[in-house]
């Protein structure tokens, strides 16, 4: 999946803050389910106290 997509983590340890971006291109097949799985797995690993999800679906 990450061959045509990417994952970005940005951290601010001094503020105990992290952003997680999962971008899926899906040129050769629909990778949205894999992206959701990756996101959920990382959410479980970080266990954020106040999670916010912003999903953008592009055509």
Backbone as a chain_set.jsonl record, in Angstrom:
{"seq": "XXXXXXXXXXXXXXXXXXXXXXXXXXXXXXXXXXXXXXXXXXXXXXXXXXXXXXXXXXX", "coords": {"N": [[0.824, -1.184, 0.0], [1.93, 1.304, 0.808], [3.622, 1.81, -1.264], [2.474, 3.345, -3.214], [1.462, 5.374, -1.753], [1.528, 7.324, 1.325], [2.76, 7.742, 4.704], [2.782, 9.979, 7.356], [4.256, 11.22, 10.258], [4.17, 13.675, 12.663], [5.72, 15.2, 15.327], [5.495, 16.799, 18.516], [7.061, 16.735, 21.145], [7.437, 18.311, 23.427], [4.951, 19.372, 23.866], [3.49, 17.141, 24.139], [2.224, 16.025, 21.852], [1.063, 14.728, 18.758], [0.746, 14.354, 15.234], [-0.825, 12.384, 12.768], [-0.73, 11.369, 9.54], [-2.247, 9.685, 6.939], [-1.966, 8.977, 3.688], [-3.524, 7.842, 0.828], [-3.186, 6.676, -2.387], [-4.248, 4.821, -4.261], [-4.024, 3.97, -6.998], [-3.611, 1.513, -8.42], [-5.32, -0.215, -7.084], [-8.093, -0.205, -4.754], [-7.118, 1.011, -1.792], [-8.255, 1.847, 0.568], [-9.352, 0.4, 2.786], [-7.086, -0.824, 3.839], [-5.652, 1.448, 4.573], [-7.326, 2.452, 6.578], [-7.047, 0.372, 8.438], [-4.3, 0.574, 9.04], [-4.281, 3.158, 10.172], [-5.976, 2.759, 12.435], [-4.467, 0.848, 13.831], [-2.168, 2.34, 14.472], [-3.369, 4.323, 16.027], [-4.119, 2.801, 18.237], [-1.597, 2.158, 19.172], [-0.529, 4.683, 19.91], [-2.513, 5.638, 21.597], [-4.187, 8.116, 22.024], [-5.216, 10.827, 24.158], [-7.105, 12.713, 23.464], [-8.38, 12.268, 20.726], [-8.633, 13.332, 17.303], [-10.217, 13.079, 14.215], [-9.851, 13.635, 10.853], [-11.098, 13.197, 7.796], [-10.532, 13.044, 4.37], [-11.894, 12.422, 1.341], [-10.978, 11.911, -1.857], [-11.701, 12.191, -5.324]], "CA": [[0.0, 0.0, 0.0], [2.73, 2.52, 0.891], [4.38, 2.012, -2.498], [1.835, 4.438, -3.948], [0.839, 6.229, -0.745], [2.521, 7.61, 2.354], [2.408, 7.933, 6.1], [3.595, 11.042, 7.947], [4.094, 11.475, 11.688], [4.8, 14.917, 13.106], [5.66, 15.171, 16.787], [5.859, 17.918, 19.367], [7.175, 16.094, 22.463], [7.306, 19.306, 24.499], [3.521, 19.582, 24.065], [2.859, 15.812, 24.197], [1.306, 16.123, 20.718], [1.492, 14.08, 17.52], [-0.232, 14.243, 14.147], [-0.635, 11.196, 11.948], [-1.378, 11.524, 8.235], [-2.192, 8.516, 6.063], [-2.414, 9.357, 2.347], [-3.648, 6.661, -0.018], [-3.413, 7.059, -3.782], [-5.144, 3.81, -4.836], [-3.989, 3.916, -8.461], [-3.758, 0.158, -8.951], [-6.474, -0.835, -6.429], [-8.637, 0.574, -3.645], [-6.388, 0.72, -0.559], [-8.848, 2.532, 1.713], [-9.485, -0.498, 3.946], [-5.74, -0.966, 4.414], [-5.327, 2.719, 5.22], [-8.1, 2.475, 7.824], [-6.411, -0.583, 9.351], [-3.045, 1.191, 9.467], [-4.627, 4.257, 11.057], [-6.488, 2.209, 13.699], [-3.335, 0.213, 14.513], [-1.335, 3.404, 15.038], [-4.139, 4.957, 17.101], [-3.998, 1.913, 19.397], [-0.225, 2.26, 19.665], [-0.332, 5.99, 20.545], [-3.573, 5.82, 22.59], [-4.332, 9.544, 22.314], [-6.21, 11.215, 25.158], [-8.143, 13.527, 22.825], [-8.17, 12.073, 19.28], [-9.451, 14.038, 16.299], [-10.095, 12.458, 12.906], [-10.291, 14.451, 9.707], [-10.991, 12.331, 6.63], [-10.801, 13.686, 3.092], [-11.981, 11.438, 0.27], [-10.833, 12.607, -3.134], [-12.035, 11.365, -6.49]], "C": [[0.869, 1.249, 0.0], [3.597, 2.748, -0.338], [3.776, 3.153, -3.315], [1.13, 5.42, -3.008], [1.905, 6.631, 0.268], [1.896, 7.852, 3.72], [3.327, 9.011, 6.653], [3.236, 11.194, 9.419], [4.834, 12.763, 12.01], [4.632, 14.969, 14.618], [6.117, 16.482, 17.401], [5.938, 17.376, 20.79], [6.996, 17.077, 23.62], [5.846, 19.619, 24.816], [2.75, 18.276, 24.195], [1.812, 15.675, 23.089], [1.902, 15.431, 19.491], [0.368, 14.171, 16.492], [0.156, 13.053, 13.292], [-1.42, 11.403, 10.667], [-1.171, 10.261, 7.42], [-2.79, 8.955, 4.725], [-2.396, 8.118, 1.463], [-3.999, 7.098, -1.431], [-4.354, 6.112, -4.506], [-5.178, 3.8, -6.36], [-4.262, 2.52, -8.993], [-4.91, -0.61, -8.31], [-6.909, 0.044, -5.267], [-7.948, 0.135, -2.343], [-7.031, 1.352, 0.674], [-8.993, 1.651, 2.947], [-8.128, -0.704, 4.62], [-5.312, 0.309, 5.13], [-6.063, 2.842, 6.55], [-7.474, 1.557, 8.866], [-5.105, -0.009, 9.903], [-3.322, 2.307, 10.468], [-5.081, 3.738, 12.425], [-5.367, 1.552, 14.509], [-2.447, 1.262, 15.179], [-2.059, 4.163, 16.152], [-4.059, 4.115, 18.379], [-2.605, 2.004, 20.009], [-0.004, 3.567, 20.424], [-1.322, 6.243, 21.685], [-3.763, 7.294, 22.975], [-5.445, 9.827, 23.327], [-7.384, 11.963, 24.524], [-7.999, 13.419, 21.306], [-9.137, 12.892, 18.431], [-9.184, 13.381, 14.96], [-10.648, 13.42, 11.862], [-10.044, 13.616, 8.458], [-11.366, 13.136, 5.381], [-10.785, 12.596, 2.029], [-11.965, 12.219, -1.037], [-11.151, 11.653, -4.274], [-10.838, 11.098, -7.353]], "O": [[0.575, 2.183, -0.746], [4.247, 3.789, -0.442], [4.495, 3.85, -4.03], [0.291, 6.207, -3.445], [3.078, 6.305, 0.081], [0.703, 8.12, 3.863], [4.538, 8.957, 6.435], [2.062, 11.283, 9.778], [6.004, 12.914, 11.661], [3.525, 14.801, 15.13], [6.995, 17.171, 16.882], [4.995, 17.534, 21.565], [6.465, 16.714, 24.67], [5.537, 20.081, 25.914], [1.528, 18.276, 24.343], [0.676, 15.269, 23.335], [3.099, 15.54, 19.225], [-0.81, 14.077, 16.835], [1.339, 12.759, 13.12], [-2.636, 11.591, 10.701], [-0.038, 9.818, 7.232], [-3.978, 9.266, 4.642], [-1.38, 7.431, 1.36], [-4.986, 7.802, -1.647], [-5.184, 6.562, -5.296], [-6.245, 3.639, -6.953], [-5.059, 2.354, -9.917], [-5.431, -1.552, -8.907], [-6.172, 0.937, -4.847], [-8.172, -0.974, -1.857], [-6.404, 1.388, 1.733], [-8.773, 2.127, 4.061], [-8.046, -0.752, 5.847], [-4.677, 0.247, 6.183], [-5.484, 3.287, 7.541], [-7.378, 1.917, 10.04], [-4.843, -0.1, 11.102], [-2.662, 2.388, 11.503], [-4.619, 4.226, 13.456], [-5.324, 1.684, 15.732], [-2.025, 1.087, 16.322], [-1.428, 4.599, 17.115], [-3.945, 4.661, 19.476], [-2.454, 1.935, 21.229], [0.641, 3.566, 21.473], [-1.013, 6.972, 22.627], [-3.525, 7.672, 24.122], [-6.475, 9.153, 23.346], [-8.519, 11.858, 24.989], [-7.547, 14.365, 20.661], [-10.292, 13.11, 18.797], [-8.027, 13.149, 14.609], [-11.757, 13.939, 11.984], [-8.894, 13.358, 8.104], [-12.39, 13.819, 5.352], [-9.771, 11.924, 1.84], [-12.82, 13.069, -1.286], [-10.895, 10.452, -4.186], [-10.951, 10.417, -8.373]]}, "num_chains": 1, "name": "protein.A"}
